[in-house]
Amino acid sequence: MIKTIQKHVTSEEIINYFKNKDIDENWSFKEYKRKETSKLTHGYHRYPAKFIPQLVEKLFDEYVSGEDVKVNDPFMGSGTTIVSAISRGYYVSGTDINKIAYLITKVKSTPINPDYLKKKLSEFFIEISDLNVYNKVTLFDHEDITPLIPQNHIERIDYWFHNDIKLILGKLLRIIMNENDNNIRDFLIVAFSNILKNCSIWLQNSTKPTRDFNKIPSDPIKSIIRQLKKMQVNNSIFYNLCPVEIKNNIKKYLNIKVGEAEKQPVESSTIDLIVTSSPYVTSYEYADLHQLSTIWLDLVDDLKEYKSKFIGSSYKNSNLEELKSHIAIKIVEEMQLISKKFANEIEAFFIDMQEVIKESYRILKSGGRACYVIGNTKLKGVSILNAEVFTEIMSSESFEIERIIKREIPSKILPQTRDLKTGRFAKSISSDNLAYPTEYIIVGKKGEE
């Protein structure tokens, strides 16, 4: 493999390299339809900005082979890397600070015997059948079912849900939580989580927490039955694809945690390949995006404190480390002239990413590779050169930058436009800048120690 960027390369040389980088059409995956990119269990739950499994699988094909392959993802998100690895019989590890992301990943990567799942879902459908009269008096005849509505978050629940919908959801959740089998209960919880937006007055096509008082919420019972039947079909496909040893002992192969990306749950020099897509600085507030699930599942006590742990969040404060990237320092300095708030957020993001990249180097075997998928954008007119900064940081952490791939993003679930004045994502008709038309895959190799 030709080395694209040598060690000790200057920041100017890195910037010029990226300016002259051509798009590689082999990595755009334009031919795949949404159904194909949501194959297996990848379509269990909506999730913003997730990369497609075809990208992960292609990286697997190019960089790992043989038995006992160990794959890691420090930013699991909805579990694309984890699920793809499990389906091939790899050992997988990873983290996400987002508790609902962890739950989604766990469920998506845990194959359940189709016959057993069919039996359990049939029992569940019978149990909720008496609730299946939407907006009618008979809906509440089951007085023995006490709605499970987290009182810690009752104000937020009332903010997003009509009272009749809230009571139905509460009864559904009570029935779900009474399930004794942990895997089945989590399977039901993920389905419940995925229907919450449709059943709320959250503006349907918005990733921002915006209420739509004209919205007619979906019927929770019909929604969860439809969702579970879809998941049941996908689980069968996934189960039949997974190797026997995975189905017989998933705990041996699946090592995922709720936690910070800077602290992976594996020993040093044990990982063959890291495939991840980090958050984008000041782009998504993931804690806000998933707040419906967070409040209903009572995952946190203090939402503000919870938000402060998310890398890329405006709530995140930087630690005492200093930036090692000259490119990042220049970006922060340029933003300081426009917005000190954004400058501090950008600095905190890049400092956090330094720690994550350092951790990636620690856990990789000699000859192992870290593949970071990241794009560039503009914020208040300032070019945020994420890919160039990541490359410079990886080089400073002793990675050999083996390959950089530039790809188009034909159908990523991500707002493609950003308002230059505010720096916020906006509808295409009202925005003036394409946010993420392309992105990069930075492949760093750990040399012999």
C-alpha angles and dihedrals in degrees: 000000000000113000108238099192124024125216117272091025114159125248089244091056091050092051092048091048091056093045090058096042115121125215114260106221091198090072101048096079092204092158094066120095124214092259090058094047089051095051125138108006095329091106098054096106137015113251130169125241096004117160120232124260092236089067092051093046092052090053089050090051092052102041113028136046141152130041132322093028113177120206129184137193117185091188101044097171107167091351105255094148093040096050093044091051094047091051088060096047096253125148107249136195136173151131143229128184088212108091095203089050089055091051093048091049093047093052095043092051097044112086114211124202103260095221092051092046091050090053093048094046091049089055091048093049090052091049093054096038094098089057092055098102106094119215095354130123091243089062090083099044090108095084090161089070107079111202112246103223116161105237092200088071102029093122092055092044091052088047092059106029137057112238096247091050090047091056093048091049090047092054091046091051092049091054091046093051091052090065109111099201107086096208093049092045092051090047089055092045092055090051089049091049093051095054095050097089093051090048094049133069091250107135100265103226096035127102089196120085096256126150123227109199091188094056119113106217119227122255104265095212096050090042096053093045090052092046094048093049090052091049090047092058092047092047090056091054091046093046093051091049097049117093116254093248090057093052092047097047114014093160090064091058103032117072109165130147143184100248151100120305089231090067114054119189095235138087124257120279096011106109125089099191139011117199116179146145112213125210117271118243112265092347111109128017094211093185089057093044092055098037094115090061093040094055097041093047090042092228098157139027098209117034094191093053090046091053092053091069096060117104110228092025122127086229093062120103123206122244125230095276121114127231114262095191117088089198091056092048091054091049091051092047092050092049091048088069090056107030127001090193094058091041091056091048092050092048092049091050095052093044090053090049090053088060093047092050090048088053090049090056091050096054098042122098118235104280091021121131138224116208114196118189110204140146137207128238145162127257119191088341094308117121109236102205097194095161094050091047092048090050092051093047092048090050091050089053091058097261116147104227096226102172142000119199122194114203138177119238105223100170111005115153093243136108103260098201137062131191107241094210099051099025090225129124113262142180114280094246093055102038131087105201136055105233106197112006090149138013138194137235108212112199115198123183126208110226129218113291 
